[in-house]
Amino acid sequence: IFKNFKEANDYLEKTKFPLVVKADGLASGKGVYICENRNQAITAIEEIFKGKFGVAKNILIEEFLQGEEMSYFLISDGKTIKKFQTAQDHKRVLEGDKGKNTGGMGAYSPSRLLNNELDKKIMTKIINPTIKGLQEFDCNYKGFLYAGLMIIDNEPYLIEYNVRMGDPECQTILPRLKSDLFDIINSCCSGNLSNTEIEWHKEKSLCIVLCSKGYPNNYENNVLIENIDQINLGK
């Protein structure tokens, strides 16, 4: 974690590339730079500290992990935690996983990476220690917990946590939900999640995001999408 440009720049002189530069704060999913060289890293640091994502007191520089992302969701009522499916989000703006990071250009659920062995590792190495840590801090956490993971050779690495459903992952997960979402949320708030069954449809789900040309850089807002009524959705 670095508090100013000089500290971050000094670190770049003695580190290896590629690496990841992150804005320390909310950035609508776009505050992450994968930098192949020092020039790209300097540009990222300058943009963040100059306020591209709002006032930045810190930046984070991380090791680059070469693998596949997985979004892993849970829901908690403060006592009981239940799994709430998985998804894979595609964040690069261009085809073939190229271009800048975005808030998400599409997702599918469930993640094709998940298997019984990996699921057990995620719970044992990441989720259970997190819940234990929350309890030690007397945190009676209620709501969604979204673990952003990187999977490398069937090993999970935690990149980040979000205390919400993901976007666009949410659009792929909720259509698969067979149970009533209101009942689940209500039982979560009332501390009765252990007695609530969460059932899922077997079908898979896919979401594709359409965006204005130029996104995520300079792009036009409020563009009218015409002829939606002529789309043939089939059966």
Secondary structure as GFF3:
##gff-version 3
##sequence-region A 1 235
A	DSSP	alpha_helix	5	12	.	.	.	ID=ss1
A	DSSP	beta_strand	19	23	.	.	.	ID=ss2
A	DSSP	beta_strand	32	35	.	.	.	ID=ss3
A	DSSP	alpha_helix	38	49	.	.	.	ID=ss4
A	DSSP	beta_strand	59	63	.	.	.	ID=ss5
A	DSSP	beta_strand	68	77	.	.	.	ID=ss6
A	DSSP	beta_strand	81	89	.	.	.	ID=ss7
A	DSSP	beta_strand	92	94	.	.	.	ID=ss8
A	DSSP	beta_strand	98	101	.	.	.	ID=ss9
A	DSSP	beta_strand	106	109	.	.	.	ID=ss10
A	DSSP	alpha_helix	116	122	.	.	.	ID=ss11
A	DSSP	pi_helix	123	127	.	.	.	ID=ss12
A	DSSP	alpha_helix	128	136	.	.	.	ID=ss13
A	DSSP	beta_strand	142	152	.	.	.	ID=ss14
A	DSSP	beta_strand	155	162	.	.	.	ID=ss15
A	DSSP	alpha_helix	169	173	.	.	.	ID=ss16
A	DSSP	three_ten_helix	174	176	.	.	.	ID=ss17
A	DSSP	alpha_helix	181	190	.	.	.	ID=ss18
A	DSSP	three_ten_helix	193	195	.	.	.	ID=ss19
A	DSSP	beta_strand	205	208	.	.	.	ID=ss20
A	DSSP	three_ten_helix	228	230	.	.	.	ID=ss21
###
